[in-house]
């Protein structure tokens, strides 16, 4: 297990992200979770990241405005 807050690919590799099965993103900043998990996922497409979202609105899918295309 490693504690890492980085988006640098070299640091993610050094932490062993390419071998991680399910890294847990539990830092207090949702934006950090998103910016870390995207490059980490690029290094390991089979991992299943677990992300703790503190802002519940950010974790919801966007709503479609009334009358929008693709209903």
C-alpha distances in whole Angstrom, upper triangle without the diagonal:
4,7,10,13,15,17,18,17,17,14,12,13,12,8,9,10,13,11,9,11,11,9,10,12,13,15,18,20,21,22,18,17,20,20,16,16,19,18,15,17,19,17,16,19,18,15,15,14,14,16,17,21,22,26,27,29,27,25,29,31,34,37,40,43,46,48,45,45,43,43
4,6,10,12,14,15,15,14,11,10,11,10,6,8,9,13,12,10,13,12,9,10,11,12,13,17,18,19,20,16,15,18,17,14,14,18,16,13,16,18,16,16,19,19,15,16,14,15,16,17,20,21,24,26,29,26,25,28,30,33,36,39,42,45,47,44,44,42,43
4,7,10,13,14,15,15,11,11,13,12,8,11,11,15,15,13,15,14,10,10,10,10,10,13,15,16,17,13,13,16,15,12,14,17,16,14,17,19,17,18,20,20,17,17,14,14,14,15,18,19,22,24,26,24,23,27,29,31,34,37,40,44,46,43,43,42,42
4,6,9,10,12,12,8,8,11,10,7,10,10,14,15,13,16,14,10,11,9,11,10,13,13,15,15,11,11,14,12,9,11,14,13,11,15,16,15,16,19,19,16,17,14,14,14,15,17,18,21,23,25,22,22,26,27,29,33,36,38,42,44,41,41,40,41
4,7,9,11,12,9,9,13,12,10,13,12,16,17,15,18,16,12,11,9,10,8,11,11,12,11,8,9,11,10,7,10,13,12,11,14,16,16,17,19,20,17,18,14,15,13,14,16,17,19,21,23,20,20,24,25,27,31,33,36,39,41,38,39,38,39
4,6,8,9,7,7,11,11,10,13,11,14,17,15,18,17,13,14,11,13,11,14,13,14,12,9,10,11,8,6,10,11,10,9,13,14,13,15,18,20,17,18,15,16,15,17,18,19,21,23,24,21,21,25,26,27,31,33,36,39,41,38,38,37,38
4,6,9,8,7,10,12,12,13,11,14,17,16,18,17,14,15,13,15,14,16,14,14,12,9,10,10,7,5,8,9,6,8,11,11,11,14,16,18,16,17,15,17,15,17,18,20,21,23,24,20,20,24,24,25,29,31,34,37,39,35,35,34,36
4,6,5,6,9,10,11,13,12,13,16,16,19,19,16,17,16,18,17,19,18,18,15,13,14,14,10,9,11,11,8,9,13,12,11,14,17,19,18,19,17,19,19,21,22,24,25,27,27,24,24,27,28,29,33,35,37,41,42,38,38,37,39
4,5,5,6,9,10,11,9,10,14,14,17,18,15,17,16,19,19,22,20,20,18,15,15,15,12,10,11,11,7,8,11,9,8,11,14,17,16,18,16,19,19,22,23,25,26,28,29,25,25,28,28,29,33,35,38,41,42,39,38,37,39
4,5,5,6,9,10,10,11,14,15,19,19,17,19,18,21,20,23,22,22,20,17,18,18,15,13,14,14,11,11,14,13,10,14,17,19,18,20,19,21,22,24,26,28,29,31,32,28,28,31,32,33,37,39,41,45,46,42,42,40,42
4,5,5,6,9,9,11,14,14,17,17,15,16,16,18,17,20,19,20,18,15,15,16,14,11,13,14,11,10,14,14,12,14,17,19,17,19,17,19,19,21,23,25,27,29,30,27,27,30,31,32,36,38,41,45,46,42,42,41,42
4,5,5,7,6,8,11,11,14,14,11,14,13,16,16,19,18,18,17,14,13,14,12,9,10,11,8,7,10,11,8,10,14,15,13,15,14,16,16,19,21,23,25,27,28,25,24,27,28,30,33,36,39,42,43,40,40,38,39
4,5,5,6,6,9,10,14,15,13,16,16,19,19,23,22,22,21,18,17,17,15,12,13,14,10,9,11,11,8,10,14,15,14,16,16,18,19,22,24,27,28,30,31,28,27,30,30,32,36,38,41,45,46,42,41,40,41
4,5,8,9,11,12,16,16,14,17,17,19,19,23,23,23,22,19,18,20,17,14,15,17,14,12,15,15,12,13,17,18,16,19,18,20,21,23,25,27,30,32,33,30,29,32,33,35,39,41,44,47,49,45,45,43,45
4,6,9,9,9,13,13,11,13,14,16,16,20,20,21,20,17,16,18,16,12,13,15,13,10,13,14,12,12,16,17,14,16,15,17,18,20,22,24,27,29,30,27,26,30,31,33,37,39,42,46,47,44,43,42,43
4,5,6,7,10,12,10,13,15,17,18,22,22,22,22,18,17,18,17,14,13,15,13,10,12,13,10,10,14,14,12,14,14,16,18,20,23,26,28,29,31,28,27,30,31,33,37,39,42,45,47,43,43,41,42
4,5,5,8,9,8,11,12,15,16,20,20,19,19,16,14,15,14,11,10,12,10,6,8,10,7,7,10,11,9,11,10,13,15,18,20,23,25,26,28,25,23,26,27,29,33,35,38,42,43,40,39,37,38
4,6,9,11,10,14,15,19,20,24,23,22,22,19,17,17,17,13,12,13,11,8,8,9,6,5,9,9,8,12,12,15,17,21,23,26,28,29,30,27,25,28,28,30,34,36,39,42,43,40,39,37,38
4,7,9,10,14,16,19,21,24,24,23,24,21,19,19,19,16,14,16,14,11,11,12,9,7,10,9,8,11,12,15,18,21,24,27,29,29,31,28,26,29,29,32,36,38,41,44,45,42,41,38,40
4,6,6,10,12,15,18,21,21,20,21,18,16,17,17,14,12,14,13,10,10,12,10,8,10,9,6,9,9,11,14,17,20,23,25,26,28,25,23,26,27,29,33,35,39,42,43,40,39,37,38
4,6,10,13,16,19,22,22,21,22,20,17,17,19,15,13,15,15,11,11,14,12,9,10,7,5,6,8,10,13,17,20,23,25,25,27,24,22,24,25,28,31,34,37,40,41,38,38,35,36
4,6,10,12,15,18,19,17,19,17,14,15,16,13,11,14,14,11,10,14,13,10,11,9,6,5,5,6,10,13,16,19,21,21,24,21,19,21,22,26,29,31,35,38,39,36,36,33,34
4,7,9,12,15,16,15,16,14,11,13,14,11,9,12,13,9,10,13,12,11,12,11,8,7,5,6,8,11,14,17,20,20,22,20,18,21,22,25,29,31,35,38,39,36,36,34,35
4,6,9,12,13,12,14,12,9,12,14,11,9,13,14,12,12,16,16,14,15,14,11,9,6,5,6,8,11,14,17,17,20,18,16,19,21,24,27,30,33,36,38,36,36,34,34
4,6,9,10,9,11,9,6,9,11,8,8,12,13,11,12,16,16,15,16,16,13,11,7,6,5,6,9,11,14,15,17,15,14,17,19,22,25,28,31,34,37,34,34,33,33
4,6,8,9,11,10,8,11,13,11,11,15,17,15,16,19,20,19,20,20,16,14,11,8,6,5,8,9,13,14,17,15,14,18,20,23,26,29,32,35,38,35,36,35,35
4,6,7,10,7,7,11,12,10,12,15,16,15,17,20,20,20,22,22,18,17,13,12,9,8,9,9,12,15,17,15,15,19,21,23,27,30,32,36,38,36,37,35,36
4,7,9,8,9,12,13,13,14,17,19,18,20,23,23,24,25,25,22,20,16,14,11,8,8,7,10,13,15,14,14,18,21,22,25,29,31,34,37,35,36,35,35
4,5,5,7,9,10,11,13,15,17,17,18,21,22,23,23,24,21,19,16,14,11,9,8,7,9,12,14,11,13,16,19,20,23,26,28,32,34,32,33,33,33
4,5,5,6,9,10,11,13,15,15,16,19,21,21,21,22,19,17,14,12,8,8,6,6,7,10,11,8,9,13,15,16,20,23,25,29,31,29,30,29,29
4,5,5,6,9,10,11,13,14,16,17,19,20,21,22,20,18,15,14,11,11,9,10,10,13,13,9,11,14,16,17,20,23,25,29,31,28,29,28,29
4,5,5,6,8,10,12,12,14,16,17,18,19,21,18,17,13,13,10,11,10,11,12,15,16,13,14,17,19,20,23,26,28,32,34,31,32,31,32
4,6,5,6,9,11,10,12,14,16,16,17,18,15,14,10,10,7,8,8,10,12,14,15,12,11,15,17,19,22,25,28,31,33,30,31,30,30
4,6,5,6,9,10,11,13,15,15,15,17,15,14,10,11,8,10,10,12,12,14,14,11,11,14,15,16,20,22,25,29,30,27,28,26,28
4,6,6,7,9,11,12,14,15,16,18,16,16,13,14,11,13,13,15,15,17,17,14,14,17,18,19,23,25,27,31,33,29,30,29,30
4,6,6,6,9,10,11,13,14,16,13,13,10,12,10,13,13,16,17,19,19,16,16,19,20,21,25,28,30,34,35,32,32,31,32
4,6,5,6,9,10,10,11,13,10,10,7,9,8,12,13,16,17,18,19,15,14,17,18,20,24,26,29,32,34,31,30,29,30
4,5,5,6,9,10,10,13,11,12,10,12,12,15,15,18,18,19,20,16,15,18,18,19,23,25,28,31,32,29,28,27,28
4,5,5,7,9,10,13,12,13,12,15,14,17,18,21,21,23,23,19,19,22,21,23,27,28,31,35,36,32,31,30,32
4,5,5,6,9,11,9,11,9,12,13,16,17,20,22,23,24,20,19,22,22,24,28,30,33,36,37,34,33,31,33
4,5,5,5,8,7,8,8,12,12,16,17,21,22,22,23,19,18,20,20,22,26,28,31,34,35,32,31,29,30
4,6,6,10,10,12,12,15,16,20,21,24,24,25,25,22,21,23,22,24,27,29,32,35,36,32,31,29,31
4,6,9,9,12,12,16,17,21,22,25,26,27,28,24,23,26,25,27,31,32,36,39,39,36,35,33,35
4,6,6,9,10,14,16,20,21,25,26,26,27,24,22,25,24,27,30,32,35,38,39,36,34,32,34
4,6,8,10,14,16,20,21,25,26,26,26,23,21,23,22,25,28,29,33,36,36,33,31,29,30
4,7,10,13,16,19,21,25,26,26,27,24,22,24,23,26,29,31,34,37,38,34,33,30,31
4,6,10,12,16,18,22,23,23,25,22,19,22,22,25,28,30,34,36,37,34,33,31,32
4,7,10,13,15,19,21,20,22,19,16,19,19,22,25,28,31,34,35,32,32,29,29
4,6,10,12,16,17,17,19,17,14,17,18,21,24,27,30,33,35,32,31,29,30
4,7,10,13,15,15,17,15,13,15,17,20,23,26,30,32,34,32,32,30,30
4,6,10,12,12,14,12,10,13,15,18,21,24,27,30,33,30,31,29,29
4,6,9,10,13,11,9,13,16,18,21,25,28,31,33,31,32,30,30
4,6,6,9,8,6,10,13,15,18,22,24,27,30,28,29,28,28
4,6,9,8,9,12,15,17,19,23,25,28,31,29,31,30,30
4,5,6,7,9,13,14,16,20,22,25,28,26,28,27,27
4,5,5,7,10,12,14,18,20,23,26,24,26,25,24
4,5,5,9,9,11,15,16,19,22,21,23,22,22
4,6,8,9,12,15,17,21,23,21,23,22,22
4,7,9,12,15,18,21,24,22,23,21,21
4,6,9,12,15,18,20,18,20,19,18
4,6,9,13,15,18,15,16,15,15
4,7,9,13,15,12,14,13,13
4,6,9,12,10,12,12,11
4,6,8,6,9,9,8
4,6,6,9,11,10
4,6,9,11,10
4,7,9,8
4,7,7
4,6
4
